């Protein structure tokens, strides 16, 4: 029996009024998505989902497409449900069959569907955004619209990819939260200090707020003593202004200008959209 099902904004954006087919599919005929953005599947979570499936069935259909072989379907979205269904011993699962024109479309819809269904940890989500930007040339604004997120959310999560591999693995494993990661990004130029604070956070179970205070102090301690206070003179050296401008530009991820005149001056910070303004303000107010 064929009936129409809505698959959400991501699919709608990609395929418009695509006609989908719903049916019970032999689970042995479904092959994994080669572009699956999710890499970590918690065994306990899968076991719990498997038990729920045994009791209530697979409530949300998997999304599949024909992969070119007879009676074989490639998974587009729903690998966690597929794995849990196999664990539960199911022979058939409900699927929605959609037509996908090429490999790029398969990758795009896999990324968007996984992000929209909140199946990814923060690092996997960041990697998904990066793939959308690099592979399809999306801006952060366009990426946010595709996945139904705020621009500031996409920007903040992407910044996690600046962290060392070891810290990214901690976030993926749940040892550190996204909030901890966003705080540690402030020290991205000092990997050893990041590792030191990471060890302290995990050893003592520090909250994000406590971590931010430690990082703020560490960042301040890095500033040479002769630069912690500005000599009361009519002129600040150009090199010092350039140093401050670079530090603020890297931290805010936008263009910053310091305009100095005599003993006074002003700092100009650019933003490029209402969402970007919200992001910049949040960074300026961090820790207050």
VOKOLKOL-391710 format. One line per field, with one value per residue (C-alpha): residue in three letters; x, y, z. Coordinates in nm, 3 decimals. Each point is the difference from the previous one (the first is absolute). Layout:
% residues N
res ALA, ...
c1 X, ...
c2 Y, ...
c3 Z, ...
% end
This chain:
% residues 288
res UNK, UNK, UNK, UNK, UNK, UNK, UNK, UNK, UNK, UNK, UNK, UNK, UNK, UNK, UNK, UNK, UNK, UNK, UNK, UNK, UNK, UNK, UNK, UNK, UNK, UNK, UNK, UNK, UNK, UNK, UNK, UNK, UNK, UNK, UNK, UNK, UNK, UNK, UNK, UNK, UNK, UNK, UNK, UNK, UNK, UNK, UNK, UNK, UNK, UNK, UNK, UNK, UNK, UNK, UNK, UNK, UNK, UNK, UNK, UNK, UNK, UNK, UNK, UNK, UNK, UNK, UNK, UNK, UNK, UNK, UNK, UNK, UNK, UNK, UNK, UNK, UNK, UNK, UNK, UNK, UNK, UNK, UNK, UNK, UNK, UNK, UNK, UNK, UNK, UNK, UNK, UNK, UNK, UNK, UNK, UNK, UNK, UNK, UNK, UNK, UNK, UNK, UNK, UNK, UNK, UNK, UNK, UNK, UNK, UNK, UNK, UNK, UNK, UNK, UNK, UNK, UNK, UNK, UNK, UNK, UNK, UNK, UNK, UNK, UNK, UNK, UNK, UNK, UNK, UNK, UNK, UNK, UNK, UNK, UNK, UNK, UNK, UNK, UNK, UNK, UNK, UNK, UNK, UNK, UNK, UNK, UNK, UNK, UNK, UNK, UNK, UNK, UNK, UNK, UNK, UNK, UNK, UNK, UNK, UNK, UNK, UNK, UNK, UNK, UNK, UNK, UNK, UNK, UNK, UNK, UNK, UNK, UNK, UNK, UNK, UNK, UNK, UNK, UNK, UNK, UNK, UNK, UNK, UNK, UNK, UNK, UNK, UNK, UNK, UNK, UNK, UNK, UNK, UNK, UNK, UNK, UNK, UNK, UNK, UNK, UNK, UNK, UNK, UNK, UNK, UNK, UNK, UNK, UNK, UNK, UNK, UNK, UNK, UNK, UNK, UNK, UNK, UNK, UNK, UNK, UNK, UNK, UNK, UNK, UNK, UNK, UNK, UNK, UNK, UNK, UNK, UNK, UNK, UNK, UNK, UNK, UNK, UNK, UNK, UNK, UNK, UNK, UNK, UNK, UNK, UNK, UNK, UNK, UNK, UNK, UNK, UNK, UNK, UNK, UNK, UNK, UNK, UNK, UNK, UNK, UNK, UNK, UNK, UNK, UNK, UNK, UNK, UNK, UNK, UNK, UNK, UNK, UNK, UNK, UNK, UNK, UNK, UNK, UNK, UNK, UNK, UNK, UNK, UNK, UNK, UNK, UNK, UNK
c1 0.000, 0.134, -0.075, 0.156, 0.199, 0.156, 0.370, 0.068, 0.157, 0.332, -0.149, -0.252, 0.275, 0.197, -0.272, -0.303, -0.323, 0.175, -0.239, 0.114, -0.095, -0.059, 0.030, 0.135, 0.349, 0.205, 0.270, 0.261, -0.048, 0.101, 0.367, 0.161, 0.035, 0.361, -0.034, -0.133, 0.110, -0.044, 0.288, -0.077, -0.287, -0.033, -0.062, -0.227, -0.210, -0.032, -0.108, -0.263, -0.130, -0.004, -0.218, -0.233, -0.027, -0.085, -0.281, -0.136, 0.154, 0.191, -0.214, 0.202, 0.077, 0.353, 0.080, 0.153, 0.080, 0.068, 0.373, -0.001, -0.014, -0.320, -0.203, 0.278, -0.049, 0.255, -0.076, -0.032, -0.097, -0.079, 0.309, -0.057, -0.351, 0.136, 0.265, -0.249, -0.248, 0.266, 0.083, -0.369, -0.004, -0.246, -0.016, -0.181, -0.007, -0.218, 0.178, -0.068, 0.150, 0.113, 0.179, 0.343, 0.170, 0.369, 0.261, 0.010, -0.372, 0.035, 0.272, -0.195, -0.324, 0.184, 0.170, -0.314, -0.227, 0.242, 0.045, -0.374, -0.071, 0.263, 0.167, 0.351, 0.238, 0.139, 0.316, -0.190, -0.242, 0.290, 0.152, -0.337, -0.016, 0.356, -0.078, -0.306, 0.209, 0.304, -0.177, -0.294, 0.140, -0.264, 0.056, -0.058, -0.329, -0.113, 0.109, -0.203, -0.311, 0.045, 0.004, -0.248, 0.252, 0.104, 0.313, 0.168, -0.057, 0.177, 0.286, 0.056, -0.002, 0.239, 0.251, 0.031, 0.193, 0.289, 0.060, 0.270, -0.106, 0.019, -0.246, -0.235, -0.001, -0.087, -0.299, -0.110, 0.023, -0.193, 0.293, -0.022, -0.311, -0.037, 0.013, 0.337, 0.127, -0.118, 0.181, 0.324, 0.001, 0.117, 0.337, 0.029, 0.349, 0.125, -0.066, 0.198, -0.214, -0.314, 0.113, 0.085, -0.341, -0.172, 0.162, -0.105, -0.361, -0.038, 0.187, -0.211, -0.327, 0.007, -0.304, 0.015, -0.020, 0.294, 0.195, -0.063, 0.141, 0.318, 0.042, -0.058, 0.279, 0.229, -0.059, 0.076, 0.318, 0.129, 0.006, 0.348, 0.015, 0.102, -0.314, -0.246, -0.006, 0.027, 0.243, -0.178, 0.140, -0.133, 0.073, -0.033, 0.254, -0.126, 0.142, -0.190, -0.324, 0.058, 0.052, -0.325, -0.185, 0.121, -0.096, -0.351, -0.046, 0.094, -0.223, -0.307, 0.058, -0.083, 0.174, 0.108, 0.155, 0.164, -0.009, 0.229, 0.032, 0.207, -0.099, -0.339, -0.139, -0.264, -0.033, -0.211, -0.134, -0.172, -0.295, -0.175, -0.350, -0.229, 0.112, 0.363, -0.064, -0.151, 0.309, 0.244, -0.192, -0.010, 0.379, 0.051, -0.220, 0.146, 0.087, -0.225
c2 0.000, 0.343, 0.314, 0.344, 0.106, 0.335, -0.019, 0.346, 0.320, -0.154, -0.240, 0.258, 0.250, -0.256, -0.175, 0.229, -0.196, -0.337, -0.297, -0.247, -0.367, -0.168, -0.376, -0.274, -0.087, -0.314, 0.121, -0.215, 0.204, 0.331, 0.098, 0.278, 0.353, 0.049, 0.369, -0.064, 0.305, -0.179, -0.215, -0.066, -0.225, -0.055, -0.373, 0.072, 0.246, -0.254, -0.267, 0.231, 0.092, -0.368, -0.078, 0.286, -0.131, -0.349, 0.152, 0.267, -0.066, 0.245, 0.313, 0.219, -0.153, -0.017, 0.195, -0.201, 0.034, -0.251, -0.064, -0.147, -0.368, -0.201, 0.001, 0.173, 0.335, 0.244, 0.163, 0.379, 0.069, -0.219, -0.212, 0.000, -0.139, -0.253, -0.126, -0.020, -0.186, -0.257, -0.032, -0.061, -0.277, 0.167, -0.137, 0.298, 0.374, 0.286, 0.215, 0.301, -0.037, 0.320, 0.065, 0.160, 0.112, -0.018, -0.057, 0.368, -0.002, -0.316, 0.162, 0.325, -0.160, -0.238, 0.295, 0.212, -0.278, -0.107, 0.355, 0.066, -0.317, 0.094, -0.341, 0.144, 0.094, 0.359, -0.099, -0.209, 0.289, 0.242, -0.237, -0.020, 0.380, 0.015, -0.257, 0.198, 0.317, -0.152, -0.244, 0.214, 0.350, 0.104, 0.300, -0.044, 0.187, -0.237, -0.303, 0.119, 0.039, -0.346, -0.170, 0.231, 0.146, 0.350, 0.134, 0.055, -0.368, -0.115, 0.246, -0.103, -0.372, 0.042, 0.163, -0.333, -0.135, 0.231, -0.207, -0.272, -0.349, -0.133, 0.261, -0.057, -0.371, 0.090, 0.202, -0.283, -0.245, 0.231, 0.056, 0.370, 0.194, 0.231, 0.288, -0.117, -0.022, 0.349, 0.134, -0.184, 0.144, 0.328, -0.167, -0.161, 0.148, -0.178, -0.378, -0.081, 0.234, -0.147, -0.350, 0.120, 0.156, -0.297, -0.234, 0.232, 0.015, -0.377, -0.079, 0.239, -0.011, 0.377, 0.175, 0.212, 0.315, -0.110, -0.092, 0.342, 0.173, -0.210, 0.066, 0.372, 0.013, -0.213, 0.228, 0.306, -0.158, -0.044, 0.378, 0.137, 0.218, 0.307, -0.034, -0.056, 0.370, 0.271, 0.278, 0.332, 0.169, 0.177, -0.291, -0.378, -0.171, -0.121, -0.350, -0.026, 0.111, -0.258, -0.269, 0.091, 0.018, -0.348, -0.147, 0.146, -0.099, -0.361, -0.013, 0.162, -0.154, 0.330, 0.321, 0.224, 0.348, 0.209, 0.371, 0.198, 0.375, 0.152, -0.171, -0.103, -0.222, -0.251, -0.364, -0.090, -0.356, -0.102, -0.238, -0.123, -0.099, 0.012, -0.354, 0.102, 0.297, -0.236, -0.223, 0.290, 0.140, -0.344, -0.025, 0.352, -0.077, -0.345, -0.039, 0.284
c3 0.000, -0.094, 0.192, 0.033, 0.301, 0.082, 0.083, 0.140, -0.121, -0.104, -0.254, -0.115, -0.076, -0.196, -0.194, 0.004, -0.048, -0.028, 0.007, 0.261, 0.037, 0.334, 0.051, 0.227, -0.123, 0.056, 0.242, -0.177, -0.318, 0.163, -0.029, 0.210, -0.128, -0.111, 0.098, 0.350, 0.205, 0.332, 0.121, 0.367, 0.105, 0.373, 0.066, 0.298, -0.199, -0.281, 0.248, 0.150, -0.347, -0.094, 0.303, -0.088, -0.358, 0.129, 0.206, -0.233, -0.340, -0.222, 0.030, -0.238, -0.342, -0.135, -0.316, -0.285, -0.368, -0.277, -0.030, -0.351, 0.097, -0.025, 0.321, 0.193, 0.171, 0.137, 0.332, -0.012, 0.361, 0.301, 0.064, 0.376, -0.053, -0.249, 0.243, 0.286, -0.222, -0.089, 0.370, 0.069, -0.260, -0.238, -0.353, -0.152, 0.077, -0.130, -0.259, -0.218, -0.348, -0.171, -0.328, 0.026, -0.317, 0.093, 0.269, 0.096, 0.072, 0.207, 0.209, 0.040, 0.113, 0.236, 0.169, 0.024, 0.122, 0.272, 0.130, -0.004, 0.197, 0.265, -0.041, 0.005, 0.278, -0.018, -0.189, -0.254, -0.043, -0.055, -0.258, -0.175, -0.024, -0.129, -0.271, -0.110, -0.020, -0.172, -0.232, -0.109, 0.048, 0.254, 0.222, 0.373, -0.045, -0.277, 0.200, 0.297, -0.216, -0.151, 0.338, 0.175, 0.247, 0.102, -0.171, 0.339, 0.085, -0.315, 0.054, 0.362, -0.075, -0.294, 0.235, 0.185, -0.298, 0.094, 0.314, 0.019, -0.109, 0.356, 0.128, -0.293, 0.090, 0.360, -0.122, -0.231, 0.290, 0.234, 0.239, -0.080, -0.102, -0.296, 0.249, 0.132, -0.356, -0.089, 0.306, -0.085, -0.353, 0.154, 0.063, -0.344, -0.047, 0.312, -0.033, 0.315, 0.211, -0.156, 0.099, 0.351, 0.052, -0.165, 0.255, 0.283, -0.121, -0.033, 0.324, 0.207, -0.195, -0.055, -0.144, -0.314, 0.213, 0.215, -0.312, -0.154, 0.308, -0.013, -0.372, 0.044, 0.258, -0.218, -0.298, 0.212, 0.139, -0.355, -0.056, 0.077, 0.312, -0.197, -0.212, 0.283, 0.066, -0.259, 0.079, 0.034, -0.305, -0.305, -0.228, 0.001, -0.221, -0.335, 0.062, 0.328, -0.167, -0.273, 0.264, 0.176, -0.331, -0.098, 0.339, -0.017, -0.366, 0.076, 0.306, -0.160, -0.344, -0.172, -0.106, 0.290, -0.024, 0.273, -0.077, 0.230, 0.041, 0.282, 0.324, -0.133, -0.272, -0.096, -0.097, -0.302, -0.034, -0.321, -0.030, -0.311, 0.105, 0.305, 0.090, -0.032, 0.230, 0.256, -0.025, 0.048, 0.297, 0.163, -0.030, 0.136, 0.299, 0.066, 0.365, 0.118
% end
